[in-house]
Amino acid sequence: MKTSVKNLLATTLTAIVLASTASMSVAAENNNSNHDKNSNRTGINNSNTHNVTTLSSVKNIRNIALSGNVKVLLIQDKNESVQVYDNYYAKNAVVQQYGNVLNITSYAAQRLTVVVHVNNLSSIDASGNSSIATYGKFNLLNLQVSLKDSATADINSNTVCLYSSVGNGATLRLSGTADVHNASLGSLARIDMVQFSAADSSISSAAAVTASAVVTGPQLLKDMIITDDIAFLPVKK
């Protein structure tokens, strides 16, 4: 009788362990599946999505400074957090908040991808080979975008005041609206404002700006693309 009880107890424990292991495996697969779906939705390479470091202690991020070989995706969210899609410690990369500034730096050959959930952003500073883009439209009071070297930015926002500074070799693509937009462009800067409009705008460039066609009548800022040192305006029919 004692032997039968022992055998029954051993069998029951084995069944419990196997059931628990199976449940944990299913849960892990579901989490990875959901994570992959979110990664696909935001355009993140799935090869790095299984090695993610989440920094949830960040708060009140107002400024983002990125340099080197990094790619940053911005999502407007009241619950601020940072997700680093790689083992950035091993690459001597820096993803750290100092006061209201979030610094992101990496000079590794493989680009470091970072997703930043931020509520109220006021400035973006990008240099090196870095790139930054908004996911969805941001609603902000004021925003300052400064690009240097070969940095690129794709910003979709509704702002009261937008200031952009685009240095030589840098590229800025704007969409959305602004009440006031002031821009300063280097001689080799590239800026695309086809999907952007501003009630009041001022653009200064280090290079002479010429028109490809003479246009009569008022023109909206969104109808103009400035690329390098040439401004293209549509011919009015």
Order of alpha helices (4+ residues) and beta strands (2+ residues): alpha-beta-beta-beta-beta-beta-beta-beta-beta-beta-beta-beta-beta-beta-beta-beta-beta
